[in-house]
């Protein structure tokens, strides 16, 4: 029973952590592509 509670707690803790990580990755890629597109536009 304790193992089940422990694994459930671990899952509940990991869900927001993983969600935040994915959001940070998406935001980071967005910033990266914005920088690349700015460099491309400034050359023209």
PDB file with SEQRES, HELIX, SHEET and CRYST1 records, atoms N, CA, C and O in Angstrom:
SEQRES   1 A   44  UNK UNK UNK UNK UNK UNK UNK UNK UNK UNK UNK UNK UNK          
SEQRES   2 A   44  UNK UNK UNK UNK UNK UNK UNK UNK UNK UNK UNK UNK UNK          
SEQRES   3 A   44  UNK UNK UNK UNK UNK UNK UNK UNK UNK UNK UNK UNK UNK          
SEQRES   4 A   44  UNK UNK UNK UNK UNK                                          
HELIX    1 AA1 UNK A    2  UNK A   43  1                                  42    
CRYST1    1.000    1.000    1.000  90.00  90.00  90.00 P 1           1          
ATOM      1  N   UNK A   1       0.837  -1.210   0.000  1.00  0.00           N  
ATOM      2  CA  UNK A   1       0.000   0.000   0.000  1.00  0.00           C  
ATOM      3  C   UNK A   1       0.873   1.263   0.000  1.00  0.00           C  
ATOM      4  O   UNK A   1       0.601   2.222  -0.722  1.00  0.00           O  
ATOM      5  N   UNK A   2       1.935   1.241   0.831  1.00  0.00           N  
ATOM      6  CA  UNK A   2       2.837   2.396   0.913  1.00  0.00           C  
ATOM      7  C   UNK A   2       3.540   2.643  -0.418  1.00  0.00           C  
ATOM      8  O   UNK A   2       3.744   3.788  -0.820  1.00  0.00           O  
ATOM      9  N   UNK A   3       3.909   1.556  -1.097  1.00  0.00           N  
ATOM     10  CA  UNK A   3       4.569   1.683  -2.415  1.00  0.00           C  
ATOM     11  C   UNK A   3       3.654   2.388  -3.413  1.00  0.00           C  
ATOM     12  O   UNK A   3       4.103   3.226  -4.194  1.00  0.00           O  
ATOM     13  N   UNK A   4       2.368   2.040  -3.380  1.00  0.00           N  
ATOM     14  CA  UNK A   4       1.382   2.657  -4.279  1.00  0.00           C  
ATOM     15  C   UNK A   4       1.275   4.158  -4.009  1.00  0.00           C  
ATOM     16  O   UNK A   4       1.278   4.967  -4.937  1.00  0.00           O  
ATOM     17  N   UNK A   5       1.181   4.519  -2.726  1.00  0.00           N  
ATOM     18  CA  UNK A   5       1.093   5.934  -2.335  1.00  0.00           C  
ATOM     19  C   UNK A   5       2.359   6.674  -2.763  1.00  0.00           C  
ATOM     20  O   UNK A   5       2.295   7.801  -3.254  1.00  0.00           O  
ATOM     21  N   UNK A   6       3.516   6.021  -2.569  1.00  0.00           N  
ATOM     22  CA  UNK A   6       4.792   6.636  -2.934  1.00  0.00           C  
ATOM     23  C   UNK A   6       4.877   6.882  -4.436  1.00  0.00           C  
ATOM     24  O   UNK A   6       5.310   7.950  -4.868  1.00  0.00           O  
ATOM     25  N   UNK A   7       4.467   5.900  -5.229  1.00  0.00           N  
ATOM     26  CA  UNK A   7       4.517   6.049  -6.688  1.00  0.00           C  
ATOM     27  C   UNK A   7       3.503   7.092  -7.174  1.00  0.00           C  
ATOM     28  O   UNK A   7       3.779   7.831  -8.119  1.00  0.00           O  
ATOM     29  N   UNK A   8       2.337   7.151  -6.535  1.00  0.00           N  
ATOM     30  CA  UNK A   8       1.332   8.155  -6.890  1.00  0.00           C  
ATOM     31  C   UNK A   8       1.846   9.563  -6.580  1.00  0.00           C  
ATOM     32  O   UNK A   8       1.658  10.486  -7.373  1.00  0.00           O  
ATOM     33  N   UNK A   9       2.491   9.721  -5.429  1.00  0.00           N  
ATOM     34  CA  UNK A   9       3.065  11.014  -5.044  1.00  0.00           C  
ATOM     35  C   UNK A   9       4.141  11.421  -6.033  1.00  0.00           C  
ATOM     36  O   UNK A   9       4.203  12.577  -6.452  1.00  0.00           O  
ATOM     37  N   UNK A  10       4.994  10.467  -6.408  1.00  0.00           N  
ATOM     38  CA  UNK A  10       6.057  10.726  -7.383  1.00  0.00           C  
ATOM     39  C   UNK A  10       5.468  11.178  -8.713  1.00  0.00           C  
ATOM     40  O   UNK A  10       5.964  12.122  -9.328  1.00  0.00           O  
ATOM     41  N   UNK A  11       4.405  10.502  -9.158  1.00  0.00           N  
ATOM     42  CA  UNK A  11       3.743  10.856 -10.421  1.00  0.00           C  
ATOM     43  C   UNK A  11       3.139  12.262 -10.330  1.00  0.00           C  
ATOM     44  O   UNK A  11       3.278  13.056 -11.260  1.00  0.00           O  
ATOM     45  N   UNK A  12       2.476  12.570  -9.221  1.00  0.00           N  
ATOM     46  CA  UNK A  12       1.856  13.891  -9.042  1.00  0.00           C  
ATOM     47  C   UNK A  12       2.898  15.001  -9.000  1.00  0.00           C  
ATOM     48  O   UNK A  12       2.642  16.108  -9.473  1.00  0.00           O  
ATOM     49  N   UNK A  13       4.075  14.715  -8.436  1.00  0.00           N  
ATOM     50  CA  UNK A  13       5.154  15.704  -8.385  1.00  0.00           C  
ATOM     51  C   UNK A  13       5.774  15.885  -9.769  1.00  0.00           C  
ATOM     52  O   UNK A  13       6.114  17.003 -10.156  1.00  0.00           O  
ATOM     53  N   UNK A  14       5.921  14.791 -10.513  1.00  0.00           N  
ATOM     54  CA  UNK A  14       6.596  14.847 -11.813  1.00  0.00           C  
ATOM     55  C   UNK A  14       5.756  15.530 -12.890  1.00  0.00           C  
ATOM     56  O   UNK A  14       6.315  16.140 -13.801  1.00  0.00           O  
ATOM     57  N   UNK A  15       4.423  15.442 -12.809  1.00  0.00           N  
ATOM     58  CA  UNK A  15       3.559  16.022 -13.854  1.00  0.00           C  
ATOM     59  C   UNK A  15       3.804  17.523 -14.045  1.00  0.00           C  
ATOM     60  O   UNK A  15       4.059  17.938 -15.175  1.00  0.00           O  
ATOM     61  N   UNK A  16       3.741  18.362 -12.995  1.00  0.00           N  
ATOM     62  CA  UNK A  16       4.020  19.796 -13.209  1.00  0.00           C  
ATOM     63  C   UNK A  16       5.457  20.073 -13.612  1.00  0.00           C  
ATOM     64  O   UNK A  16       5.715  21.013 -14.365  1.00  0.00           O  
ATOM     65  N   UNK A  17       6.407  19.266 -13.121  1.00  0.00           N  
ATOM     66  CA  UNK A  17       7.821  19.447 -13.468  1.00  0.00           C  
ATOM     67  C   UNK A  17       8.024  19.207 -14.960  1.00  0.00           C  
ATOM     68  O   UNK A  17       8.674  20.001 -15.640  1.00  0.00           O  
ATOM     69  N   UNK A  18       7.462  18.106 -15.466  1.00  0.00           N  
ATOM     70  CA  UNK A  18       7.584  17.778 -16.893  1.00  0.00           C  
ATOM     71  C   UNK A  18       6.859  18.827 -17.740  1.00  0.00           C  
ATOM     72  O   UNK A  18       7.369  19.257 -18.775  1.00  0.00           O  
ATOM     73  N   UNK A  19       5.671  19.233 -17.294  1.00  0.00           N  
ATOM     74  CA  UNK A  19       4.905  20.259 -18.017  1.00  0.00           C  
ATOM     75  C   UNK A  19       5.703  21.557 -18.107  1.00  0.00           C  
ATOM     76  O   UNK A  19       5.785  22.163 -19.175  1.00  0.00           O  
ATOM     77  N   UNK A  20       6.291  21.986 -16.989  1.00  0.00           N  
ATOM     78  CA  UNK A  20       7.100  23.209 -16.967  1.00  0.00           C  
ATOM     79  C   UNK A  20       8.315  23.061 -17.878  1.00  0.00           C  
ATOM     80  O   UNK A  20       8.686  24.002 -18.579  1.00  0.00           O  
ATOM     81  N   UNK A  21       8.934  21.883 -17.871  1.00  0.00           N  
ATOM     82  CA  UNK A  21      10.089  21.634 -18.737  1.00  0.00           C  
ATOM     83  C   UNK A  21       9.733  21.744 -20.204  1.00  0.00           C  
ATOM     84  O   UNK A  21      10.474  22.345 -20.982  1.00  0.00           O  
ATOM     85  N   UNK A  22       8.598  21.167 -20.592  1.00  0.00           N  
ATOM     86  CA  UNK A  22       8.151  21.224 -21.994  1.00  0.00           C  
ATOM     87  C   UNK A  22       7.842  22.674 -22.383  1.00  0.00           C  
ATOM     88  O   UNK A  22       8.210  23.115 -23.473  1.00  0.00           O  
ATOM     89  N   UNK A  23       7.171  23.413 -21.501  1.00  0.00           N  
ATOM     90  CA  UNK A  23       6.860  24.822 -21.780  1.00  0.00           C  
ATOM     91  C   UNK A  23       8.138  25.641 -21.942  1.00  0.00           C  
ATOM     92  O   UNK A  23       8.221  26.493 -22.826  1.00  0.00           O  
ATOM     93  N   UNK A  24       9.140  25.384 -21.088  1.00  0.00           N  
ATOM     94  CA  UNK A  24      10.425  26.090 -21.194  1.00  0.00           C  
ATOM     95  C   UNK A  24      11.114  25.761 -22.507  1.00  0.00           C  
ATOM     96  O   UNK A  24      11.699  26.641 -23.137  1.00  0.00           O  
ATOM     97  N   UNK A  25      11.051  24.492 -22.929  1.00  0.00           N  
ATOM     98  CA  UNK A  25      11.653  24.094 -24.208  1.00  0.00           C  
ATOM     99  C   UNK A  25      10.981  24.816 -25.374  1.00  0.00           C  
ATOM    100  O   UNK A  25      11.657  25.326 -26.267  1.00  0.00           O  
ATOM    101  N   UNK A  26       9.645  24.855 -25.361  1.00  0.00           N  
ATOM    102  CA  UNK A  26       8.896  25.523 -26.439  1.00  0.00           C  
ATOM    103  C   UNK A  26       9.247  27.013 -26.465  1.00  0.00           C  
ATOM    104  O   UNK A  26       9.484  27.577 -27.534  1.00  0.00           O  
ATOM    105  N   UNK A  27       9.281  27.651 -25.288  1.00  0.00           N  
ATOM    106  CA  UNK A  27       9.621  29.069 -25.198  1.00  0.00           C  
ATOM    107  C   UNK A  27      11.049  29.305 -25.688  1.00  0.00           C  
ATOM    108  O   UNK A  27      11.313  30.255 -26.425  1.00  0.00           O  
ATOM    109  N   UNK A  28      11.965  28.431 -25.272  1.00  0.00           N  
ATOM    110  CA  UNK A  28      13.365  28.546 -25.692  1.00  0.00           C  
ATOM    111  C   UNK A  28      13.522  28.423 -27.197  1.00  0.00           C  
ATOM    112  O   UNK A  28      14.252  29.200 -27.811  1.00  0.00           O  
ATOM    113  N   UNK A  29      12.839  27.447 -27.799  1.00  0.00           N  
ATOM    114  CA  UNK A  29      12.897  27.283 -29.262  1.00  0.00           C  
ATOM    115  C   UNK A  29      12.292  28.494 -29.964  1.00  0.00           C  
ATOM    116  O   UNK A  29      12.804  28.922 -30.999  1.00  0.00           O  
ATOM    117  N   UNK A  30      11.213  29.052 -29.420  1.00  0.00           N  
ATOM    118  CA  UNK A  30      10.591  30.244 -29.992  1.00  0.00           C  
ATOM    119  C   UNK A  30      11.552  31.421 -29.996  1.00  0.00           C  
ATOM    120  O   UNK A  30      11.673  32.126 -30.998  1.00  0.00           O  
ATOM    121  N   UNK A  31      12.238  31.636 -28.872  1.00  0.00           N  
ATOM    122  CA  UNK A  31      13.223  32.721 -28.780  1.00  0.00           C  
ATOM    123  C   UNK A  31      14.367  32.497 -29.762  1.00  0.00           C  
ATOM    124  O   UNK A  31      14.833  33.433 -30.412  1.00  0.00           O  
ATOM    125  N   UNK A  32      14.810  31.251 -29.862  1.00  0.00           N  
ATOM    126  CA  UNK A  32      15.916  30.903 -30.765  1.00  0.00           C  
ATOM    127  C   UNK A  32      15.543  31.216 -32.209  1.00  0.00           C  
ATOM    128  O   UNK A  32      16.324  31.833 -32.933  1.00  0.00           O  
ATOM    129  N   UNK A  33      14.346  30.789 -32.632  1.00  0.00           N  
ATOM    130  CA  UNK A  33      13.910  31.033 -34.007  1.00  0.00           C  
ATOM    131  C   UNK A  33      13.679  32.523 -34.260  1.00  0.00           C  
ATOM    132  O   UNK A  33      13.907  33.003 -35.371  1.00  0.00           O  
ATOM    133  N   UNK A  34      13.225  33.264 -33.232  1.00  0.00           N  
ATOM    134  CA  UNK A  34      13.078  34.718 -33.369  1.00  0.00           C  
ATOM    135  C   UNK A  34      14.429  35.370 -33.629  1.00  0.00           C  
ATOM    136  O   UNK A  34      14.542  36.247 -34.486  1.00  0.00           O  
ATOM    137  N   UNK A  35      15.452  34.946 -32.892  1.00  0.00           N  
ATOM    138  CA  UNK A  35      16.802  35.485 -33.084  1.00  0.00           C  
ATOM    139  C   UNK A  35      17.309  35.169 -34.488  1.00  0.00           C  
ATOM    140  O   UNK A  35      17.872  36.034 -35.159  1.00  0.00           O  
ATOM    141  N   UNK A  36      17.109  33.926 -34.930  1.00  0.00           N  
ATOM    142  CA  UNK A  36      17.560  33.511 -36.267  1.00  0.00           C  
ATOM    143  C   UNK A  36      16.847  34.326 -37.343  1.00  0.00           C  
ATOM    144  O   UNK A  36      17.479  34.785 -38.294  1.00  0.00           O  
ATOM    145  N   UNK A  37      15.535  34.508 -37.198  1.00  0.00           N  
ATOM    146  CA  UNK A  37      14.773  35.254 -38.210  1.00  0.00           C  
ATOM    147  C   UNK A  37      15.181  36.731 -38.216  1.00  0.00           C  
ATOM    148  O   UNK A  37      15.205  37.363 -39.272  1.00  0.00           O  
ATOM    149  N   UNK A  38      15.503  37.283 -37.037  1.00  0.00           N  
ATOM    150  CA  UNK A  38      15.968  38.675 -36.970  1.00  0.00           C  
ATOM    151  C   UNK A  38      17.291  38.831 -37.708  1.00  0.00           C  
ATOM    152  O   UNK A  38      17.486  39.797 -38.446  1.00  0.00           O  
ATOM    153  N   UNK A  39      18.203  37.876 -37.508  1.00  0.00           N  
ATOM    154  CA  UNK A  39      19.504  37.909 -38.187  1.00  0.00           C  
ATOM    155  C   UNK A  39      19.289  37.819 -39.703  1.00  0.00           C  
ATOM    156  O   UNK A  39      19.922  38.544 -40.469  1.00  0.00           O  
ATOM    157  N   UNK A  40      18.397  36.928 -40.124  1.00  0.00           N  
ATOM    158  CA  UNK A  40      18.107  36.764 -41.550  1.00  0.00           C  
ATOM    159  C   UNK A  40      17.515  38.017 -42.164  1.00  0.00           C  
ATOM    160  O   UNK A  40      17.842  38.362 -43.300  1.00  0.00           O  
ATOM    161  N   UNK A  41      16.635  38.714 -41.421  1.00  0.00           N  
ATOM    162  CA  UNK A  41      15.995  39.917 -41.963  1.00  0.00           C  
ATOM    163  C   UNK A  41      16.961  41.100 -42.005  1.00  0.00           C  
ATOM    164  O   UNK A  41      16.882  41.934 -42.907  1.00  0.00           O  
ATOM    165  N   UNK A  42      17.874  41.177 -41.032  1.00  0.00           N  
ATOM    166  CA  UNK A  42      18.795  42.319 -40.981  1.00  0.00           C  
ATOM    167  C   UNK A  42      19.803  42.288 -42.134  1.00  0.00           C  
ATOM    168  O   UNK A  42      20.307  43.335 -42.543  1.00  0.00           O  
ATOM    169  N   UNK A  43      20.098  41.097 -42.657  1.00  0.00           N  
ATOM    170  CA  UNK A  43      21.055  40.977 -43.765  1.00  0.00           C  
ATOM    171  C   UNK A  43      20.480  41.507 -45.078  1.00  0.00           C  
ATOM    172  O   UNK A  43      21.229  41.966 -45.941  1.00  0.00           O  
ATOM    173  N   UNK A  44      19.149  41.447 -45.234  1.00  0.00           N  
ATOM    174  CA  UNK A  44      18.533  41.854 -46.521  1.00  0.00           C  
ATOM    175  C   UNK A  44      18.554  43.363 -46.735  1.00  0.00           C  
ATOM    176  O   UNK A  44      18.076  43.848 -47.760  1.00  0.00           O  
TER     177      UNK A  44                                                      
END                                                                             
